[in-house]
Amino acid sequence: MMYLFILLLIIAKRLLFLIIFSPLIFIYFKKKKDSTPKDGKHGNDRNNTLKKKIIRYYSGFVRYYLLQTSLFPSHHIRNMIYKKICIMNISPKSVIYYGAEIREPYNITIGTGSIIGDKAILDGRNKIIIGNNVNLSSNVQIWTEQHDHRDPEFRCSPNKKPVIIKDRVWIGPNSIILHSVTIGEGAVIAAGSIVTKDVAPYTIVAGIPAQKINHRNTNLHYSFTGEYIPFL
């Protein structure tokens, strides 16, 4: 009984934290969604003004808030926060498991019935569009930004495109998807692969960098129901 009380107390404290700071988080993402991104916004700026310090701490707190959200043991509450507070476009029956790191959620779209595995990283800085009935396994990473090693200021490379993942794609655990990649419908990314270029529909790829190794059946009919493991 004592352990149950302690567990409920911890959950209640985290929920209270999420509720109290939700207006601050909403304002942050609403302003970012409504603003027009500027080239070089992620570059190093040597002008260390008070305003920039405040923005840095504010953005760091937002990341902390998202971390606390990802660890809350309720799919319903997590999804509600992602949709209503973080302005993330989540369709019905989609599932986001615990510990997923969401960056710039207002730039991320998740289709109906899609599953985001535990401890995944979704970097929405240049947009991620995930179709219907997509399965991202544990520890999948999707990166839409990348620093340019040739740039004297080590800024992010310009002119990158969104990552687009079409319907019924299956991405195996520990795989990494890099910026500007489109993964065609029904494709399979084998575990531990690094995808650096587009993947054709119904193609199975593997390796570093990922290369075609086989074809997948094109007669796919399955649809995920939205069922999930409770608490996780």
Secondary structure, 3 states (H helix, E strand, C coil): CHHHHHHHHHHHHHHHHHHHHHHHHHHHHHHHHHCCCCCCCCCCCCCCCHHHHHHHHHHHHHHHHHHHHHCCCCHHHHHHHHHHHCCCEECCCCEECCCCEEECHHHEEECCCCEECCCCEEEHHHCEEECCCCEECCCCEECCCCECCCCCCCCECCCCCCEEECCCCEECCCCEECCCCEECCCCEECCCCEECCCECCCEEEECCCCEEEEECCCCCCCCCCCCCCCCC
